[in-house]
Amino acid sequence: MRLKEELEIETYFCLPYHSWQKGTVENSIGLVRRQYPKSTNFPNVNNEELKELQWKNKQQTKKVFEDK
């Protein structure tokens, strides 16, 4: 809970025995890792870059669901 308060962000966790939630998490991490490798020092990445990445990821997700 400290992380949530310190960074003022929402945190989410997969529930035990809810394996379908894990896929979404892994996919989201994969989308971030395409742009930023594991060695990335995120405090050095500016907020505008992160907002742009977030927007792109949301657009990609929308596109997948609209095609179905």
PyMOL commands that set and color helices and strands:
alter all, ss='L'
color gray80, all
select helices_A, chain A and resi 2-7+19-35+42-44+47-67
alter helices_A, ss='H'
color red, helices_A
deselect
rebuild
show_as cartoon
